[in-house]
Amino acid sequence: MDEKDEVKGGWLSDLFSVKNIILTLLAVLTALNTYRTQVTQNKLDIAQKQLDTTQSRLKIQSIALDNLLKKKEFESNLRFKIYDEVKEAVIKKDKQLQDVAVVIVNEMLSDDSSFRSNMNKILLGSPFTDTAVRTSILKTQIAESEFSKKSSLSGDSLGIDSTKLTIDVFYLQDILQESVTRAEKVYQELKKKYPDAVIRKRLLPRSINAQSGYRVGSNQIRFKDSQQSLAMEIQILITDKKIFKLEQLQLHPVRSRRSPSNYISIFVRNM
């Protein structure tokens, strides 16, 4: 090989080397650009998902707000309607209308104590309200007051001594003639079985039972998880004593923070 061929071969070799370097650089740049594009696309996808999530949350919040406004509007209209019913019952001096008005006030305003109290004040304050209706309202108020008084002993919302087991036996006003006698039998059996416990027999007024948190429609035992074994023991005891001929006590665990761990409530309603 002469000198000319050597120069030519060296030049071509350098050319191919530069070409390879350029191709390599182009490949790297292409890969880098593809990577950046993919990262950007991923970020856009994430941003879109976040936007969709935000829009979904806003939609849910909007629906919740709309439902709340509708509920407020319904409650407001309901109050006006009840007010009209009470006013009409008083003006017409009709005992039947007044009896119905009292039921409407106590049942439909069970969770609105302030407005319910105002409606009862109107009925009590009117000279046209029937004496029997007036007496019924006053008896309900006395029963509620007595219930609240017994539920606020010792500064505790339920009047519970934290060092002792407390069992409340409630007899429901809904079916008073049936509930009170059976509640007395339950009370006596519990006194014998648990002499060291605090056993209390209490009236559950109809107006209180209509409130959320109560609404008892059956014979039942309410208890926290820590008292499940004892609740089952009481259920077996009362069942064996045949106090209830038809509907036995049902177990109802509760999750309320307000209810102490050493407290069990029994609700007696019917047979």
C-alpha positions in Angstrom: 0.0 0.0 0.0 1.4 3.4 -0.9 1.3 6.6 1.1 -1.7 7.8 -0.9 -3.7 4.8 0.0 -2.7 5.1 3.6 -3.9 8.7 3.8 -7.2 7.8 2.1 -7.8 4.9 4.5 -7.1 7.1 7.5 -9.4 9.8 6.2 -12.2 7.3 5.7 -11.6 5.7 9.0 -11.9 9.1 10.7 -15.1 9.9 8.7 -16.7 6.7 9.8 -15.7 7.4 13.4 -17.2 10.8 13.3 -20.3 9.4 11.7 -20.6 6.8 14.4 -20.2 9.5 17.1 -22.9 11.6 15.4 -25.2 8.7 15.1 -24.6 7.8 18.7 -25.3 11.4 19.8 -28.4 11.5 17.7 -29.6 8.2 19.3 -28.9 9.6 22.7 -30.7 12.8 21.9 -33.6 11.0 20.5 -33.8 8.7 23.5 -33.5 11.7 25.8 -36.2 13.6 23.9 -38.5 10.5 24.0 -37.9 10.2 27.7 -38.7 13.8 28.3 -41.8 13.5 26.2 -42.9 10.5 28.1 -42.2 12.2 31.5 -44.2 15.3 30.3 -47.0 13.0 29.1 -47.0 11.2 32.5 -47.1 14.6 34.3 -50.0 15.7 32.0 -51.8 12.4 32.7 -51.3 12.9 36.5 -52.4 16.5 36.3 -55.5 15.5 34.3 -56.4 12.8 36.8 -55.9 15.3 39.7 -58.1 17.7 37.8 -60.8 15.0 37.2 -60.6 14.1 40.9 -61.0 17.8 41.9 -63.9 18.2 39.6 -65.5 15.1 41.0 -65.1 16.3 44.5 -66.5 19.7 43.6 -69.5 18.0 42.0 -70.0 15.9 45.1 -69.7 19.0 47.3 -72.1 20.8 45.0 -74.7 18.0 45.2 -74.2 17.9 49.0 -74.7 21.6 49.3 -77.8 21.5 47.1 -79.2 18.7 49.2 -78.5 20.6 52.4 -80.2 23.7 51.0 -83.2 21.6 50.0 -83.3 20.1 53.5 -83.2 23.5 55.1 -85.9 24.7 52.8 -88.0 21.6 53.6 -87.5 22.1 57.4 -88.4 25.8 57.1 -91.6 25.0 55.2 -92.3 22.2 57.7 -92.1 24.6 60.6 -94.5 27.1 58.9 -96.9 24.2 58.2 -96.8 23.0 61.7 -97.2 26.5 63.0 -100.3 26.9 60.8 -101.7 23.6 62.1 -101.2 24.7 65.7 -102.7 28.1 65.1 -105.8 26.6 63.3 -106.3 24.0 66.1 -106.3 26.8 68.7 -108.5 29.2 66.8 -111.1 26.6 66.0 -111.3 25.5 69.7 -111.4 21.9 68.4 -110.1 19.3 70.8 -109.5 16.7 68.1 -107.5 19.2 66.0 -105.6 20.1 69.1 -104.8 16.5 69.9 -103.5 16.0 66.3 -101.5 19.2 66.6 -99.8 17.9 69.8 -98.9 14.6 68.1 -97.5 16.5 65.1 -95.5 18.8 67.3 -94.0 16.0 69.4 -93.3 13.6 66.6 -92.2 15.8 63.7 -90.2 18.2 65.8 -88.6 15.5 68.0 -85.1 16.7 67.1 -85.9 20.4 67.2 -86.5 21.0 70.9 -86.5 24.8 70.7 -89.3 25.1 68.1 -91.2 22.2 69.7 -91.1 24.1 73.0 -92.4 27.3 71.3 -95.3 25.4 69.7 -96.2 23.9 73.1 -96.1 27.3 74.7 -98.6 28.5 72.1 -100.9 25.6 73.0 -100.5 26.1 76.7 -100.8 29.9 76.5 -104.0 29.9 74.5 -107.3 30.2 76.5 -109.0 28.1 73.8 -106.8 25.0 74.3 -108.8 22.1 75.8 -108.1 21.2 79.4 -107.3 17.6 78.5 -104.9 18.7 75.8 -103.2 21.1 78.2 -102.9 18.3 80.8 -101.3 16.0 78.2 -98.7 18.6 77.2 -97.8 19.3 80.9 -97.5 15.6 81.7 -95.1 15.2 78.7 -93.0 18.1 79.9 -92.9 16.8 83.4 -91.8 13.3 82.1 -89.1 14.9 79.9 -87.9 17.0 82.8 -87.7 14.0 85.1 -85.9 12.0 82.4 -83.3 14.8 81.9 -82.9 15.2 85.6 -82.0 11.5 86.2 -79.7 11.6 83.2 -77.6 14.5 84.5 -76.7 13.3 88.0 -73.1 13.7 89.3 -72.2 15.8 86.3 -72.3 12.8 84.0 -74.5 12.8 81.0 -76.0 9.5 82.0 -75.6 9.8 85.8 -73.3 6.8 85.9 -70.9 5.9 88.7 -67.8 4.8 87.0 -66.9 2.4 89.8 -70.1 0.4 89.5 -72.1 -1.5 86.9 -75.3 0.4 86.1 -78.3 -1.1 84.3 -81.2 1.1 83.4 -84.5 -0.6 82.7 -86.6 1.7 80.6 -90.4 1.2 80.1 -91.7 2.9 77.1 -94.6 5.3 77.2 -95.8 4.0 73.8 -97.5 1.0 75.4 -97.4 2.0 79.0 -99.8 -0.6 80.4 -97.8 -3.5 78.9 -94.3 -2.1 79.5 -94.5 -0.9 83.1 -95.4 -4.3 84.6 -92.8 -6.2 82.6 -90.2 -3.6 83.4 -90.9 -4.1 87.1 -90.3 -7.9 86.7 -87.1 -7.3 84.8 -86.0 -4.9 87.5 -86.7 -7.3 90.3 -84.8 -10.2 88.6 -81.8 -8.0 87.9 -81.7 -6.8 91.6 -81.5 -10.4 92.7 -79.0 -11.4 90.2 -76.7 -8.4 90.5 -77.0 -7.1 94.1 -73.8 -4.9 93.8 -74.9 -3.2 90.6 -77.0 0.0 90.3 -80.3 -1.0 88.8 -82.7 1.8 87.9 -86.2 1.6 86.5 -87.1 4.6 84.3 -89.8 5.9 82.1 -88.8 6.7 78.5 -91.2 9.4 77.4 -92.7 9.1 73.9 -91.2 12.4 72.9 -87.7 11.3 73.9 -88.1 8.0 72.1 -88.9 9.9 68.9 -85.5 11.5 69.0 -82.5 10.2 67.1 -80.4 7.9 69.2 -83.5 6.2 70.7 -86.4 5.3 68.4 -86.8 2.0 70.2 -89.5 -0.2 68.5 -88.8 -3.6 70.2 -87.7 -5.1 73.5 -83.9 -4.8 73.5 -80.6 -4.6 75.4 -78.1 -2.0 74.3 -74.5 -2.4 75.3 -70.9 -1.6 74.3 -68.6 -4.4 73.1 -66.9 -4.7 76.4 -70.2 -5.7 78.0 -71.3 -8.2 75.4 -70.9 -11.3 77.7 -73.0 -9.7 80.4 -75.6 -8.6 78.0 -76.0 -12.1 76.7 -76.2 -13.4 80.3 -79.0 -10.9 81.0 -80.8 -12.0 77.8 -80.7 -15.6 78.9 -81.8 -14.8 82.4 -84.9 -12.8 81.3 -85.8 -15.4 78.6 -85.6 -18.2 81.2 -87.9 -16.3 83.5 -90.5 -16.1 80.7 -91.2 -12.4 81.4 -91.9 -11.9 77.7 -94.4 -14.3 76.1 -93.7 -13.4 72.5 -90.9 -11.0 71.7 -87.7 -11.6 73.7 -85.0 -9.1 74.4 -82.8 -8.4 71.3 -79.1 -7.6 71.5 -78.1 -4.2 70.2 -74.4 -3.3 70.4 -73.8 0.5 70.4 -70.8 2.5 69.3 -71.7 5.8 71.1 -68.8 7.5 72.8 -71.4 9.0 75.2 -72.3 5.6 76.6 -70.0 4.5 79.4 -68.3 1.1 79.2 -69.9 0.0 82.5 -73.5 0.8 81.4 -76.3 -1.4 79.9 -79.7 -0.2 79.0 -82.8 -2.4 78.7 -85.9 -1.2 76.8 -89.2 -2.9 77.6 -92.0 -2.2 75.2 -94.4 -5.0 74.8 -95.1 -8.8 75.1 
